[in-house]
């Protein structure tokens, strides 16, 4: 396995997962938590997917293209939701991760 090929995607996944966890925790402190329920749900899903993606990339799984496609889809959804709540840092990490995943899947096409 060529780890260098996946290194930037793995790092983007870890960074995104970390910021999604932070974002979700901050959302839980909101006075009007109902307004950020979807954001909390998506940050949890995104963090979990990013960690799974990083793990499978680290092992050279045969499912990398499919996993990266799904990770990018979830990251885009999370970025869009975070942006609605002015959570721009999290949104940017999600977009960066989605871009890395999309670029990698192009290598498999």
OpenMM code with the backbone's topology and positions (N, CA, C; nanometers):
from openmm import Vec3, app, unit

residues = "UNK UNK UNK UNK UNK UNK UNK UNK UNK UNK UNK UNK UNK UNK UNK UNK UNK UNK UNK UNK UNK UNK UNK UNK UNK UNK UNK UNK UNK UNK UNK UNK UNK UNK UNK UNK UNK UNK UNK UNK UNK UNK UNK UNK UNK UNK UNK UNK UNK UNK UNK UNK UNK UNK UNK UNK UNK UNK UNK UNK UNK UNK UNK UNK UNK UNK UNK UNK UNK UNK UNK UNK UNK UNK UNK UNK UNK UNK UNK UNK UNK UNK UNK UNK UNK UNK UNK UNK UNK UNK UNK UNK UNK UNK UNK UNK UNK UNK UNK UNK UNK UNK UNK UNK UNK UNK UNK UNK UNK".split()
positions = [
    Vec3(0.0837, -0.1180, 0.0000),
    Vec3(0.0000, 0.0000, 0.0000),
    Vec3(0.0885, 0.1247, 0.0000),
    Vec3(0.0492, 0.2210, -0.0767),
    Vec3(0.1213, 0.3470, -0.0868),
    Vec3(0.0570, 0.4483, 0.0084),
    Vec3(0.1066, 0.4517, 0.1337),
    Vec3(0.0482, 0.5378, 0.2361),
    Vec3(0.0527, 0.6844, 0.1946),
    Vec3(0.1580, 0.7252, 0.1278),
    Vec3(0.1708, 0.8656, 0.0870),
    Vec3(0.0555, 0.9084, -0.0033),
    Vec3(0.0023, 0.8158, -0.0776),
    Vec3(-0.1101, 0.8444, -0.1670),
    Vec3(-0.2333, 0.8875, -0.0874),
    Vec3(-0.2486, 0.8327, 0.0331),
    Vec3(-0.3677, 0.8582, 0.1143),
    Vec3(-0.3449, 0.9561, 0.2284),
    Vec3(-0.2201, 0.9927, 0.2517),
    Vec3(-0.1870, 1.0712, 0.3713),
    Vec3(-0.2664, 1.2012, 0.3830),
    Vec3(-0.2791, 1.2772, 0.2765),
    Vec3(-0.3504, 1.4050, 0.2862),
    Vec3(-0.4991, 1.3840, 0.3142),
    Vec3(-0.5560, 1.2771, 0.2609),
    Vec3(-0.6974, 1.2488, 0.2864),
    Vec3(-0.7162, 1.2057, 0.4323),
    Vec3(-0.6263, 1.1221, 0.4803),
    Vec3(-0.6336, 1.0783, 0.6201),
    Vec3(-0.6241, 1.1983, 0.7132),
    Vec3(-0.5312, 1.2885, 0.6864),
    Vec3(-0.5157, 1.4077, 0.7710),
    Vec3(-0.6405, 1.4956, 0.7637),
    Vec3(-0.6970, 1.5114, 0.6454),
    Vec3(-0.8200, 1.5910, 0.6309),
    Vec3(-0.9353, 1.5269, 0.7063),
    Vec3(-0.9415, 1.3942, 0.7035),
    Vec3(-1.0471, 1.3229, 0.7765),
    Vec3(-1.0332, 1.3427, 0.9271),
    Vec3(-0.9115, 1.3310, 0.9776),
    Vec3(-0.8897, 1.3511, 1.1211),
    Vec3(-0.9219, 1.4946, 1.1624),
    Vec3(-0.8794, 1.5911, 1.0820),
    Vec3(-0.9075, 1.7315, 1.1140),
    Vec3(-1.0574, 1.7591, 1.1120),
    Vec3(-1.1254, 1.7044, 1.0138),
    Vec3(-1.2698, 1.7243, 1.0033),
    Vec3(-1.3415, 1.6591, 1.1217),
    Vec3(-1.3041, 1.5376, 1.1547),
    Vec3(-1.3669, 1.4687, 1.2671),
    Vec3(-1.3483, 1.5478, 1.3960),
    Vec3(-1.2291, 1.5984, 1.4179),
    Vec3(-1.2012, 1.6764, 1.5384),
    Vec3(-1.2884, 1.8014, 1.5436),
    Vec3(-1.2955, 1.8746, 1.4334),
    Vec3(-1.3746, 1.9972, 1.4330),
    Vec3(-1.5241, 1.9701, 1.4397),
    Vec3(-1.5673, 1.8593, 1.3850),
    Vec3(-1.7086, 1.8226, 1.3980),
    Vec3(-1.7433, 1.7904, 1.5436),
    Vec3(-1.6538, 1.7229, 1.6129),
    Vec3(-1.6768, 1.6940, 1.7550),
    Vec3(-1.6844, 1.8239, 1.8347),
    Vec3(-1.5944, 1.9164, 1.8073),
    Vec3(-1.5945, 2.0464, 1.8754),
    Vec3(-1.7246, 2.1211, 1.8445),
    Vec3(-1.7608, 2.1242, 1.7195),
    Vec3(-1.8811, 2.1950, 1.6766),
    Vec3(-2.0060, 2.1358, 1.7428),
    Vec3(-2.0167, 2.0043, 1.7409),
    Vec3(-2.1313, 1.9390, 1.8032),
    Vec3(-2.1397, 1.9677, 1.9523),
    Vec3(-2.0260, 1.9694, 2.0186),
    Vec3(-2.0227, 1.9999, 2.1619),
    Vec3(-2.0642, 2.1445, 2.1884),
    Vec3(-2.0193, 2.2344, 2.1036),
    Vec3(-2.0580, 2.3749, 2.1183),
    Vec3(-2.2072, 2.3933, 2.0923),
    Vec3(-2.2600, 2.3220, 1.9957),
    Vec3(-2.4031, 2.3313, 1.9662),
    Vec3(-2.4875, 2.2854, 2.0853),
    Vec3(-2.4377, 2.1879, 2.1588),
    Vec3(-2.5108, 2.1391, 2.2762),
    Vec3(-2.5232, 2.2450, 2.3851),
    Vec3(-2.4418, 2.3481, 2.3788),
    Vec3(-2.4458, 2.4568, 2.4776),
    Vec3(-2.5429, 2.5678, 2.4390),
    Vec3(-2.5997, 2.5581, 2.3208),
    Vec3(-2.6925, 2.6605, 2.2732),
    Vec3(-2.8182, 2.6643, 2.3606),
    Vec3(-2.8672, 2.7856, 2.3848),
    Vec3(-2.9903, 2.8018, 2.4633),
    Vec3(-3.1099, 2.7451, 2.3883),
    Vec3(-3.1141, 2.7693, 2.2586),
    Vec3(-3.2224, 2.7189, 2.1751),
    Vec3(-3.1712, 2.5967, 2.0986),
    Vec3(-3.1537, 2.4866, 2.1706),
    Vec3(-3.0911, 2.3667, 2.1124),
    Vec3(-3.1714, 2.3098, 1.9954),
    Vec3(-3.3014, 2.3325, 1.9957),
    Vec3(-3.3840, 2.2812, 1.8854),
    Vec3(-3.3410, 2.3395, 1.7512),
    Vec3(-3.2855, 2.4597, 1.7541),
    Vec3(-3.2448, 2.5243, 1.6293),
    Vec3(-3.1186, 2.4625, 1.5692),
    Vec3(-3.0447, 2.3868, 1.6493),
    Vec3(-2.9199, 2.3267, 1.6008),
    Vec3(-2.9217, 2.1732, 1.6065),
    Vec3(-3.0389, 2.1168, 1.6219),
    Vec3(-3.0499, 1.9702, 1.6303),
    Vec3(-2.9916, 1.9027, 1.5076),
    Vec3(-3.0255, 1.9507, 1.3908),
    Vec3(-2.9749, 1.8904, 1.2664),
    Vec3(-2.8231, 1.9046, 1.2586),
    Vec3(-2.7717, 2.0171, 1.3028),
    Vec3(-2.6271, 2.0391, 1.3028),
    Vec3(-2.5580, 1.9370, 1.3941),
    Vec3(-2.6138, 1.9160, 1.5104),
    Vec3(-2.5571, 1.8179, 1.6041),
    Vec3(-2.5567, 1.6786, 1.5416),
    Vec3(-2.6693, 1.6413, 1.4818),
    Vec3(-2.6794, 1.5095, 1.4187),
    Vec3(-2.5759, 1.4930, 1.3081),
    Vec3(-2.5635, 1.5938, 1.2226),
    Vec3(-2.4704, 1.5835, 1.1103),
    Vec3(-2.3250, 1.5864, 1.1554),
    Vec3(-2.2927, 1.6654, 1.2573),
    Vec3(-2.1539, 1.6664, 1.3035),
    Vec3(-2.1163, 1.5317, 1.3627),
    Vec3(-2.2109, 1.4662, 1.4297),
    Vec3(-2.1822, 1.3321, 1.4835),
    Vec3(-2.1627, 1.2316, 1.3705),
    Vec3(-2.2507, 1.2361, 1.2714),
    Vec3(-2.2379, 1.1458, 1.1564),
    Vec3(-2.1087, 1.1713, 1.0805),
    Vec3(-2.0777, 1.2983, 1.0613),
    Vec3(-1.9590, 1.3350, 0.9842),
    Vec3(-1.8320, 1.2905, 1.0568),
    Vec3(-1.8257, 1.3150, 1.1864),
    Vec3(-1.7072, 1.2733, 1.2627),
    Vec3(-1.6893, 1.1221, 1.2552),
    Vec3(-1.7969, 1.0486, 1.2723),
    Vec3(-1.7890, 0.9021, 1.2674),
    Vec3(-1.7448, 0.8535, 1.1297),
    Vec3(-1.7999, 0.9142, 1.0241),
    Vec3(-1.7647, 0.8726, 0.8879),
    Vec3(-1.6207, 0.9073, 0.8559),
    Vec3(-1.5763, 1.0231, 0.9006),
    Vec3(-1.4381, 1.0633, 0.8744),
    Vec3(-1.3393, 0.9691, 0.9435),
    Vec3(-1.3699, 0.9302, 1.0661),
    Vec3(-1.2811, 0.8370, 1.1371),
    Vec3(-1.2797, 0.7005, 1.0693),
    Vec3(-1.3953, 0.6549, 1.0260),
    Vec3(-1.4013, 0.5271, 0.9544),
    Vec3(-1.3222, 0.5354, 0.8238),
    Vec3(-1.3385, 0.6437, 0.7526),
    Vec3(-1.2670, 0.6619, 0.6266),
    Vec3(-1.1165, 0.6601, 0.6498),
    Vec3(-1.0707, 0.7320, 0.7510),
    Vec3(-0.9269, 0.7334, 0.7822),
    Vec3(-0.8773, 0.5930, 0.8156),
    Vec3(-0.9552, 0.5187, 0.8895),
    Vec3(-0.9150, 0.3807, 0.9246),
    Vec3(-0.9034, 0.2929, 0.8003),
    Vec3(-1.0027, 0.3015, 0.7136),
    Vec3(-1.0012, 0.2162, 0.5947),
    Vec3(-0.8932, 0.2593, 0.4965),
    Vec3(-0.8662, 0.3880, 0.4902),
    Vec3(-0.7544, 0.4336, 0.4075),
    Vec3(-0.6226, 0.3812, 0.4632),
    Vec3(-0.6105, 0.3797, 0.5941),
    Vec3(-0.4872, 0.3325, 0.6585),
    Vec3(-0.4595, 0.1853, 0.6320),
    Vec3(-0.5654, 0.1095, 0.6076),
    Vec3(-0.5471, -0.0333, 0.5824),
    Vec3(-0.5450, -0.0678, 0.4342),
    Vec3(-0.5726, 0.0319, 0.3495),
    Vec3(-0.5752, 0.0049, 0.2060),
    Vec3(-0.6957, -0.0768, 0.1638),
    Vec3(-0.8073, -0.0567, 0.2308),
    Vec3(-0.9295, -0.1318, 0.2034),
    Vec3(-0.9681, -0.1289, 0.0561),
    Vec3(-1.0302, -0.2354, 0.0115),
    Vec3(-1.0793, -0.2407, -0.1263),
    Vec3(-1.2014, -0.1510, -0.1465),
    Vec3(-1.2592, -0.1014, -0.0380),
    Vec3(-1.3798, -0.0196, -0.0450),
    Vec3(-1.3511, 0.1306, -0.0383),
    Vec3(-1.2272, 0.1687, -0.0585),
    Vec3(-1.1886, 0.3095, -0.0484),
    Vec3(-1.2731, 0.4005, -0.1392),
    Vec3(-1.2944, 0.3689, -0.2646),
    Vec3(-1.3736, 0.4604, -0.3480),
    Vec3(-1.5153, 0.4827, -0.2943),
    Vec3(-1.5801, 0.3755, -0.2539),
    Vec3(-1.7172, 0.3875, -0.2031),
    Vec3(-1.7213, 0.4648, -0.0718),
    Vec3(-1.6277, 0.4346, 0.0164),
    Vec3(-1.6229, 0.5006, 0.1463),
    Vec3(-1.5924, 0.6493, 0.1284),
    Vec3(-1.4994, 0.6808, 0.0412),
    Vec3(-1.4654, 0.8215, 0.0178),
    Vec3(-1.5820, 0.8975, -0.0446),
    Vec3(-1.6550, 0.8337, -0.1333),
    Vec3(-1.7734, 0.8987, -0.1901),
    Vec3(-1.8761, 0.9314, -0.0827),
    Vec3(-1.9030, 0.8356, 0.0047),
    Vec3(-1.9994, 0.8584, 0.1120),
    Vec3(-1.9484, 0.9630, 0.2099),
    Vec3(-1.8214, 0.9582, 0.2426),
    Vec3(-1.7625, 1.0566, 0.3324),
    Vec3(-1.7782, 1.1973, 0.2741),
    Vec3(-1.7497, 1.2130, 0.1476),
    Vec3(-1.7636, 1.3437, 0.0823),
    Vec3(-1.9086, 1.3917, 0.0867),
    Vec3(-2.0017, 1.3021, 0.0641),
    Vec3(-2.1439, 1.3381, 0.0659),
    Vec3(-2.1860, 1.3871, 0.2050),
    Vec3(-2.1443, 1.3150, 0.3082),
    Vec3(-2.1783, 1.3538, 0.4449),
    Vec3(-2.1085, 1.4842, 0.4826),
    Vec3(-1.9834, 1.4992, 0.4430),
    Vec3(-1.9095, 1.6230, 0.4708),
    Vec3(-1.9776, 1.7438, 0.4056),
    Vec3(-2.0242, 1.7281, 0.2827),
    Vec3(-2.0942, 1.8385, 0.2158),
    Vec3(-2.2218, 1.8754, 0.2904),
    Vec3(-2.2979, 1.7748, 0.3315),
    Vec3(-2.4218, 1.8012, 0.4054),
    Vec3(-2.3920, 1.8723, 0.5375),
    Vec3(-2.2889, 1.8279, 0.6058),
    Vec3(-2.2504, 1.8883, 0.7330),
    Vec3(-2.2026, 2.0322, 0.7117),
    Vec3(-2.1228, 2.0545, 0.6098),
    Vec3(-2.0740, 2.1894, 0.5796),
    Vec3(-2.1905, 2.2843, 0.5521),
    Vec3(-2.2851, 2.2384, 0.4744),
    Vec3(-2.4007, 2.3222, 0.4422),
    Vec3(-2.4798, 2.3581, 0.5677),
    Vec3(-2.4984, 2.2621, 0.6554),
    Vec3(-2.5736, 2.2865, 0.7787),
    Vec3(-2.4968, 2.3783, 0.8732),
    Vec3(-2.3683, 2.3538, 0.8899),
    Vec3(-2.2874, 2.4383, 0.9786),
    Vec3(-2.2849, 2.5824, 0.9286),
    Vec3(-2.2791, 2.5999, 0.7984),
    Vec3(-2.2767, 2.7343, 0.7418),
    Vec3(-2.4055, 2.8108, 0.7728),
    Vec3(-2.5169, 2.7408, 0.7828),
    Vec3(-2.6443, 2.8054, 0.8174),
    Vec3(-2.6390, 2.8682, 0.9567),
    Vec3(-2.5546, 2.8124, 1.0423),
    Vec3(-2.5455, 2.8589, 1.1814),
    Vec3(-2.4184, 2.9398, 1.2058),
    Vec3(-2.3558, 2.9836, 1.0979),
    Vec3(-2.2340, 3.0658, 1.1054),
    Vec3(-2.1184, 2.9933, 1.1736),
    Vec3(-2.1151, 2.8629, 1.1591),
    Vec3(-2.0068, 2.7807, 1.2124),
    Vec3(-1.9079, 2.7559, 1.0982),
    Vec3(-1.8456, 2.8634, 1.0573),
    Vec3(-1.7648, 2.8629, 0.9359),
    Vec3(-1.6403, 2.7753, 0.9441),
    Vec3(-1.5778, 2.7676, 1.0615),
    Vec3(-1.4567, 2.6860, 1.0735),
    Vec3(-1.4893, 2.5394, 1.0486),
    Vec3(-1.5935, 2.4905, 1.1130),
    Vec3(-1.6329, 2.3502, 1.0931),
    Vec3(-1.6723, 2.3273, 0.9476),
    Vec3(-1.7499, 2.4195, 0.8934),
    Vec3(-1.7924, 2.4065, 0.7536),
    Vec3(-1.6726, 2.3965, 0.6599),
    Vec3(-1.5695, 2.4751, 0.6856),
    Vec3(-1.4516, 2.4725, 0.5988),
    Vec3(-1.3757, 2.3404, 0.6099),
    Vec3(-1.3608, 2.2883, 0.7308),
    Vec3(-1.2946, 2.1585, 0.7466),
    Vec3(-1.3743, 2.0487, 0.6757),
    Vec3(-1.5051, 2.0566, 0.6809),
    Vec3(-1.5888, 1.9588, 0.6109),
    Vec3(-1.5704, 1.9698, 0.4598),
    Vec3(-1.5668, 2.0924, 0.4095),
    Vec3(-1.5467, 2.1117, 0.2653),
    Vec3(-1.4089, 2.0618, 0.2213),
    Vec3(-1.3076, 2.0916, 0.3030),
    Vec3(-1.1719, 2.0460, 0.2699),
    Vec3(-1.1651, 1.8939, 0.2640),
    Vec3(-1.2286, 1.8291, 0.3604),
    Vec3(-1.2283, 1.6821, 0.3636),
    Vec3(-1.3025, 1.6263, 0.2420),
    Vec3(-1.4150, 1.6860, 0.2095),
    Vec3(-1.4914, 1.6414, 0.0926),
    Vec3(-1.4081, 1.6544, -0.0346),
    Vec3(-1.3362, 1.7644, -0.0477),
    Vec3(-1.2510, 1.7838, -0.1653),
    Vec3(-1.1418, 1.6784, -0.1729),
    Vec3(-1.0788, 1.6489, -0.0611),
    Vec3(-0.9738, 1.5459, -0.0576),
    Vec3(-1.0307, 1.4097, -0.0954),
    Vec3(-1.1465, 1.3778, -0.0402),
    Vec3(-1.2090, 1.2484, -0.0720),
    Vec3(-1.2479, 1.2399, -0.2187),
    Vec3(-1.3065, 1.3476, -0.2697),
    Vec3(-1.3456, 1.3488, -0.4117),
    Vec3(-1.2241, 1.3350, -0.5023),
    Vec3(-1.1155, 1.4028, -0.4689),
    Vec3(-0.9940, 1.3929, -0.5507),
    Vec3(-0.9398, 1.2511, -0.5513),
    Vec3(-0.9442, 1.1861, -0.4380),
    Vec3(-0.8939, 1.0486, -0.4304),
    Vec3(-0.9807, 0.9543, -0.5117),
    Vec3(-1.1112, 0.9709, -0.5078),
    Vec3(-1.1963, 0.8795, -0.5833),
    Vec3(-1.1755, 0.8946, -0.7335),
    Vec3(-1.1329, 1.0126, -0.7766),
    Vec3(-1.1025, 1.0317, -0.9186),
    Vec3(-0.9837, 0.9444, -0.9616),
    Vec3(-0.8938, 0.9185, -0.8662),
    Vec3(-0.7800, 0.8319, -0.8962),
    Vec3(-0.8222, 0.6883, -0.9244),
    Vec3(-0.9386, 0.6505, -0.8754),
    Vec3(-0.9869, 0.5140, -0.8933),
    Vec3(-1.0763, 0.4998, -1.0157),
    Vec3(-1.1135, 0.6128, -1.0746),
    Vec3(-1.2063, 0.6092, -1.1887),
    Vec3(-1.1415, 0.5553, -1.3128),
] * unit.nanometer
topology = app.Topology()
chain = topology.addChain("A")
for resn in residues:
    res = topology.addResidue(resn, chain)
    for name in ("N", "CA", "C"):
        topology.addAtom(name, app.Element.getBySymbol(name[0]), res)
